[in-house]
Amino acid sequence: MLGALRREFSDLPGARWTHPRGGMFVWLTLPGDVQTGPGGRLIQAAIDEGVLYIPGEFGHVGENGSVPTNEIRLAYGDATVEQIDEGIRRLRISVDSVRSGSRSPELMTAS
């Protein structure tokens, strides 16, 4: 997953991710204009691309009521390398479509 994130997100300003030493998740932080929660556009764009993620706000206890809304928890514990690579590729398509305000090229040609 770290390699896929490096390939797909290293050119996106503001994107960064954790480097876990164990567990099953990588935390991805996106630019502040990308809302990852249930009320944001990214979750539906990702579903339309066939990829799911856990909104980061579901995993935080906010200080003074403040919870980041631009984070994602990505599971890698039960997926193949090929599935991870494809999922991260689709996630980047989703992020780009939300940031540009358009649908992904794959969805536009399928319509």
MDTraj code that builds the backbone (N, CA, C; nanometers):
import mdtraj as md
import numpy as np

residues = "MET LEU GLY ALA LEU ARG ARG GLU PHE SER ASP LEU PRO GLY ALA ARG TRP THR HIS PRO ARG GLY GLY MET PHE VAL TRP LEU THR LEU PRO GLY ASP VAL GLN THR GLY PRO GLY GLY ARG LEU ILE GLN ALA ALA ILE ASP GLU GLY VAL LEU TYR ILE PRO GLY GLU PHE GLY HIS VAL GLY GLU ASN GLY SER VAL PRO THR ASN GLU ILE ARG LEU ALA TYR GLY ASP ALA THR VAL GLU GLN ILE ASP GLU GLY ILE ARG ARG LEU ARG ILE SER VAL ASP SER VAL ARG SER GLY SER ARG SER PRO GLU LEU MET THR ALA SER".split()
xyz = np.array([
    [0.0820, -0.1188, 0.0000],
    [0.0000, 0.0000, 0.0000],
    [0.0866, 0.1254, 0.0000],
    [0.1957, 0.1217, 0.0728],
    [0.2834, 0.2392, 0.0765],
    [0.3394, 0.2698, -0.0619],
    [0.3767, 0.1669, -0.1356],
    [0.4254, 0.1871, -0.2717],
    [0.3173, 0.2438, -0.3623],
    [0.1954, 0.1930, -0.3503],
    [0.0841, 0.2428, -0.4312],
    [0.0538, 0.3882, -0.3970],
    [0.0557, 0.4229, -0.2697],
    [0.0333, 0.5617, -0.2299],
    [0.1430, 0.6518, -0.2847],
    [0.2654, 0.6056, -0.2794],
    [0.3773, 0.6835, -0.3331],
    [0.3580, 0.7070, -0.4836],
    [0.3197, 0.6036, -0.5567],
    [0.2984, 0.6176, -0.7010],
    [0.1821, 0.7107, -0.7334],
    [0.0739, 0.6969, -0.6601],
    [-0.0491, 0.7680, -0.6955],
    [-0.0669, 0.9048, -0.6288],
    [-0.0075, 0.9249, -0.5116],
    [-0.0376, 1.0474, -0.4364],
    [0.0822, 1.1367, -0.4074],
    [0.2028, 1.0950, -0.4418],
    [0.3192, 1.1756, -0.4050],
    [0.3208, 1.3115, -0.4748],
    [0.2516, 1.3259, -0.5864],
    [0.2486, 1.4540, -0.6567],
    [0.1338, 1.5446, -0.6117],
    [0.0521, 1.4994, -0.5197],
    [-0.0621, 1.5783, -0.4731],
    [-0.0199, 1.6612, -0.3526],
    [-0.0091, 1.7928, -0.3684],
    [0.0321, 1.8767, -0.2549],
    [-0.0606, 1.8578, -0.1347],
    [-0.0030, 1.8384, -0.0199],
    [-0.0805, 1.8221, 0.1030],
    [-0.1128, 1.6780, 0.1372],
    [-0.0910, 1.5857, 0.0446],
    [-0.1178, 1.4445, 0.0732],
    [0.0005, 1.3858, 0.1496],
    [-0.0319, 1.3122, 0.2555],
    [0.0710, 1.2417, 0.3324],
    [0.0054, 1.1212, 0.3984],
    [0.0882, 1.0260, 0.4387],
    [0.0338, 0.9035, 0.4971],
    [0.1295, 0.8489, 0.6010],
    [0.0719, 0.7650, 0.6870],
    [0.1509, 0.7037, 0.7925],
    [0.2288, 0.5865, 0.7360],
    [0.3303, 0.5466, 0.8097],
    [0.4106, 0.4287, 0.7770],
    [0.4006, 0.3343, 0.8958],
    [0.2942, 0.2531, 0.8976],
    [0.2692, 0.1685, 1.0150],
    [0.3766, 0.0615, 1.0337],
    [0.3978, 0.0274, 1.1576],
    [0.4900, -0.0818, 1.1908],
    [0.4151, -0.2104, 1.2205],
    [0.2868, -0.2070, 1.2051],
    [0.2020, -0.3228, 1.2304],
    [0.0579, -0.2827, 1.2084],
    [-0.0309, -0.3689, 1.2468],
    [-0.1729, -0.3389, 1.2335],
    [-0.2259, -0.3696, 1.0952],
    [-0.3357, -0.3035, 1.0612],
    [-0.4031, -0.3302, 0.9345],
    [-0.4396, -0.2041, 0.8580],
    [-0.3939, -0.0872, 0.9029],
    [-0.4417, 0.0372, 0.8422],
    [-0.3274, 0.1347, 0.8155],
    [-0.3468, 0.2130, 0.7103],
    [-0.2644, 0.3302, 0.6807],
    [-0.3594, 0.4491, 0.6876],
    [-0.3144, 0.5570, 0.7527],
    [-0.3923, 0.6803, 0.7563],
    [-0.3431, 0.7711, 0.6451],
    [-0.4343, 0.8156, 0.5600],
    [-0.4042, 0.9062, 0.4507],
    [-0.4665, 1.0415, 0.4807],
    [-0.3850, 1.1449, 0.4765],
    [-0.4336, 1.2820, 0.4917],
    [-0.4315, 1.3463, 0.3542],
    [-0.5434, 1.4037, 0.3153],
    [-0.5569, 1.4701, 0.1860],
    [-0.5561, 1.6214, 0.2059],
    [-0.5431, 1.6979, 0.0980],
    [-0.5509, 1.8433, 0.1119],
    [-0.6807, 1.8838, 0.1818],
    [-0.6769, 1.9950, 0.2504],
    [-0.7906, 2.0396, 0.3299],
    [-0.9191, 2.0614, 0.2531],
    [-0.9109, 2.0799, 0.1209],
    [-1.0330, 2.1026, 0.0427],
    [-1.1040, 1.9726, 0.0058],
    [-1.0477, 1.8591, 0.0436],
    [-1.1105, 1.7297, 0.0143],
    [-1.1760, 1.6782, 0.1421],
    [-1.3069, 1.6826, 0.1453],
    [-1.3829, 1.6365, 0.2609],
    [-1.4096, 1.4874, 0.2455],
    [-1.3596, 1.4081, 0.3397],
    [-1.3651, 1.2624, 0.3281],
    [-1.4804, 1.1982, 0.4032],
    [-1.5528, 1.2750, 0.4800],
    [-1.6589, 1.2202, 0.5634],
    [-1.7860, 1.1872, 0.4878],
    [-1.8857, 1.1378, 0.5609],
    [-2.0100, 1.0951, 0.4979],
    [-2.0852, 1.2087, 0.4292],
    [-2.0596, 1.3320, 0.4679],
    [-2.1256, 1.4455, 0.4039],
    [-2.0477, 1.5035, 0.2872],
    [-1.9286, 1.4517, 0.2621],
    [-1.8453, 1.5030, 0.1538],
    [-1.8710, 1.4305, 0.0228],
    [-1.8191, 1.4872, -0.0846],
    [-1.8398, 1.4286, -0.2176],
    [-1.7467, 1.3115, -0.2456],
    [-1.6338, 1.3035, -0.1736],
    [-1.5365, 1.1991, -0.2057],
    [-1.5907, 1.0594, -0.1808],
    [-1.6646, 1.0407, -0.0755],
    [-1.7102, 0.9049, -0.0450],
    [-1.7976, 0.8500, -0.1574],
    [-1.8846, 0.9313, -0.2147],
    [-1.9675, 0.8836, -0.3253],
    [-1.8843, 0.8642, -0.4510],
    [-1.7898, 0.9532, -0.4762],
    [-1.7022, 0.9368, -0.5925],
    [-1.6224, 0.8071, -0.5817],
    [-1.5747, 0.7751, -0.4627],
    [-1.4999, 0.6511, -0.4418],
    [-1.5906, 0.5295, -0.4626],
    [-1.7112, 0.5343, -0.4094],
    [-1.8057, 0.4238, -0.4294],
    [-1.8345, 0.4058, -0.5778],
    [-1.8513, 0.5175, -0.6490],
    [-1.8751, 0.5098, -0.7934],
    [-1.7579, 0.4440, -0.8656],
    [-1.6378, 0.4580, -0.8113],
    [-1.5179, 0.3954, -0.8693],
    [-1.4990, 0.2525, -0.8194],
    [-1.5827, 0.2090, -0.7260],
    [-1.5736, 0.0726, -0.6757],
    [-1.4716, 0.0535, -0.5655],
    [-1.4473, 0.1579, -0.4882],
    [-1.3519, 0.1501, -0.3778],
    [-1.4162, 0.2102, -0.2526],
    [-1.3869, 0.1501, -0.1383],
    [-1.4394, 0.1992, -0.0109],
    [-1.3244, 0.2375, 0.0812],
    [-1.3502, 0.3320, 0.1682],
    [-1.2544, 0.3691, 0.2715],
    [-1.3315, 0.4034, 0.3977],
    [-1.2605, 0.4136, 0.5070],
    [-1.3208, 0.4533, 0.6341],
    [-1.2895, 0.6008, 0.6557],
    [-1.3913, 0.6864, 0.6651],
    [-1.3636, 0.8273, 0.6911],
    [-1.2851, 0.8437, 0.8210],
    [-1.1803, 0.9209, 0.8163],
    [-1.0940, 0.9405, 0.9317],
    [-1.1654, 0.9980, 1.0519],
    [-1.2659, 1.0782, 1.0284],
    [-1.3362, 1.1399, 1.1415],
    [-1.4032, 1.0361, 1.2303],
    [-1.4265, 0.9152, 1.1787],
    [-1.4839, 0.8083, 1.2609],
    [-1.3824, 0.7505, 1.3581],
    [-1.2548, 0.7839, 1.3412],
    [-1.1513, 0.7289, 1.4273],
    [-1.0837, 0.8312, 1.5154],
    [-1.1451, 0.9469, 1.5348],
    [-1.0863, 1.0535, 1.6151],
    [-1.1746, 1.0905, 1.7330],
    [-1.1123, 1.1309, 1.8372],
    [-1.1808, 1.1983, 1.9465],
    [-1.1306, 1.3418, 1.9400],
    [-1.2170, 1.4313, 1.8996],
    [-1.1753, 1.5686, 1.8748],
    [-1.1450, 1.6466, 1.9999],
    [-1.0424, 1.7286, 1.9901],
    [-1.0107, 1.8223, 2.0977],
    [-1.0934, 1.9476, 2.0754],
    [-1.1659, 1.9893, 2.1762],
    [-1.2529, 2.1069, 2.1674],
    [-1.3546, 2.0941, 2.0538],
    [-1.3994, 1.9718, 2.0266],
    [-1.4989, 1.9495, 1.9228],
    [-1.4436, 1.9514, 1.7817],
    [-1.3130, 1.9593, 1.7644],
    [-1.2524, 1.9662, 1.6325],
    [-1.2015, 1.8288, 1.5892],
    [-1.2498, 1.7818, 1.4760],
    [-1.2083, 1.6538, 1.4203],
    [-1.1685, 1.6783, 1.2746],
    [-1.0526, 1.6285, 1.2320],
    [-1.0130, 1.6468, 1.0915],
    [-1.1144, 1.5830, 0.9975],
    [-1.1445, 1.6519, 0.8890],
    [-1.2421, 1.6003, 0.7929],
    [-1.1780, 1.5686, 0.6588],
    [-1.0459, 1.5602, 0.6546],
    [-0.9758, 1.5323, 0.5295],
    [-0.8829, 1.4114, 0.5426],
    [-0.9189, 1.3181, 0.6296],
    [-0.8373, 1.1996, 0.6510],
    [-0.9157, 1.0731, 0.6172],
    [-0.8394, 0.9697, 0.5811],
    [-0.8958, 0.8406, 0.5421],
    [-0.8179, 0.7305, 0.6115],
    [-0.8875, 0.6308, 0.6569],
    [-0.8225, 0.5114, 0.7093],
    [-0.8367, 0.4031, 0.6032],
    [-0.7227, 0.3508, 0.5574],
    [-0.7191, 0.2515, 0.4506],
    [-0.6773, 0.1168, 0.5066],
    [-0.7559, 0.0149, 0.4807],
    [-0.7260, -0.1194, 0.5295],
    [-0.6440, -0.1954, 0.4259],
    [-0.5395, -0.2613, 0.4733],
    [-0.4582, -0.3435, 0.3837],
    [-0.4461, -0.4876, 0.4312],
    [-0.5079, -0.5210, 0.5417],
    [-0.4894, -0.6517, 0.6027],
    [-0.5518, -0.7683, 0.5301],
    [-0.6511, -0.7443, 0.4464],
    [-0.7239, -0.8554, 0.3845],
    [-0.7354, -0.8379, 0.2333],
    [-0.6353, -0.7767, 0.1720],
    [-0.6392, -0.7524, 0.0272],
    [-0.5081, -0.7973, -0.0354],
    [-0.5165, -0.8366, -0.1613],
    [-0.3955, -0.8737, -0.2337],
    [-0.3218, -0.7477, -0.2780],
    [-0.1978, -0.7633, -0.3168],
    [-0.1202, -0.6499, -0.3679],
    [-0.1890, -0.5896, -0.4897],
    [-0.2409, -0.6739, -0.5754],
    [-0.3094, -0.6256, -0.6954],
    [-0.4352, -0.5453, -0.6594],
    [-0.5108, -0.5940, -0.5624],
    [-0.6307, -0.5218, -0.5185],
    [-0.5940, -0.3873, -0.4564],
    [-0.4894, -0.3854, -0.3781],
    [-0.4448, -0.2601, -0.3163],
    [-0.4017, -0.1611, -0.4232],
    [-0.3192, -0.2059, -0.5170],
    [-0.2743, -0.1167, -0.6248],
    [-0.3924, -0.0578, -0.7001],
    [-0.4881, -0.1427, -0.7369],
    [-0.6055, -0.0962, -0.8110],
    [-0.6926, -0.0046, -0.7253],
    [-0.7098, -0.0381, -0.5997],
    [-0.7906, 0.0464, -0.5113],
    [-0.7313, 0.1849, -0.4925],
    [-0.6019, 0.1932, -0.4747],
    [-0.5364, 0.3238, -0.4577],
    [-0.5424, 0.4027, -0.5882],
    [-0.5283, 0.3345, -0.7016],
    [-0.5416, 0.4020, -0.8313],
    [-0.6820, 0.4616, -0.8456],
    [-0.7830, 0.3833, -0.8106],
    [-0.9217, 0.4320, -0.8185],
    [-0.9482, 0.5439, -0.7185],
    [-0.8884, 0.5346, -0.6017],
    [-0.9048, 0.6414, -0.5028],
    [-0.8490, 0.7725, -0.5567],
    [-0.7342, 0.7671, -0.6222],
    [-0.6767, 0.8900, -0.6788],
    [-0.7671, 0.9468, -0.7873],
    [-0.8251, 0.8616, -0.8704],
    [-0.9208, 0.9091, -0.9709],
    [-1.0356, 0.9809, -0.9014],
    [-1.0829, 0.9252, -0.7914],
    [-1.1935, 0.9844, -0.7155],
    [-1.1550, 1.1206, -0.6595],
    [-1.0367, 1.1285, -0.6002],
    [-0.9889, 1.2558, -0.5436],
    [-0.9781, 1.3601, -0.6540],
    [-0.9195, 1.3231, -0.7654],
    [-0.9041, 1.4183, -0.8752],
    [-1.0390, 1.4650, -0.9281],
    [-1.1357, 1.3735, -0.9378],
    [-1.2668, 1.4130, -0.9895],
    [-1.3380, 1.5081, -0.8941],
    [-1.3232, 1.4858, -0.7651],
    [-1.3855, 1.5745, -0.6660],
    [-1.3179, 1.7115, -0.6663],
    [-1.1864, 1.7120, -0.6750],
    [-1.1138, 1.8395, -0.6729],
    [-1.1393, 1.9205, -0.7990],
    [-1.1622, 1.8546, -0.9115],
    [-1.1861, 1.9280, -1.0362],
    [-1.3339, 1.9585, -1.0556],
    [-1.4172, 1.8953, -0.9730],
    [-1.5607, 1.9168, -0.9841],
    [-1.6250, 1.8360, -1.0951],
    [-1.5523, 1.7393, -1.1490],
    [-1.6081, 1.6589, -1.2585],
    [-1.6110, 1.5126, -1.2198],
    [-1.6721, 1.4346, -1.3053],
    [-1.6725, 1.2893, -1.2868],
    [-1.5476, 1.2331, -1.3484],
    [-1.5116, 1.1119, -1.3106],
    [-1.3910, 1.0493, -1.3626],
    [-1.4056, 1.0171, -1.5110],
    [-1.2940, 1.0092, -1.5846],
    [-1.3019, 0.9759, -1.7260],
    [-1.3711, 0.8435, -1.7531],
    [-1.3476, 0.7413, -1.6690],
    [-1.4103, 0.6122, -1.6877],
    [-1.5613, 0.6234, -1.6775],
    [-1.6091, 0.7035, -1.5820],
    [-1.7536, 0.7172, -1.5653],
    [-1.8139, 0.7969, -1.6781],
    [-1.7416, 0.8960, -1.7301],
    [-1.7956, 0.9771, -1.8383],
    [-1.8102, 0.8938, -1.9648],
    [-1.7161, 0.8058, -1.9946],
    [-1.7262, 0.7252, -2.1152],
    [-1.8311, 0.6166, -2.1016],
    [-1.8585, 0.5747, -1.9777],
    [-1.9577, 0.4696, -1.9562],
    [-2.0999, 0.5228, -1.9627],
    [-2.1182, 0.6531, -1.9500],
    [-2.2534, 0.7118, -1.9465],
    [-2.3192, 0.7112, -2.0818],
])
top = md.Topology()
chain = top.add_chain()
for i, resn in enumerate(residues, 1):
    res = top.add_residue(resn, chain, resSeq=i)
    for name in ("N", "CA", "C"):
        top.add_atom(name, md.element.get_by_symbol(name[0]), res)
traj = md.Trajectory(xyz[None], top)
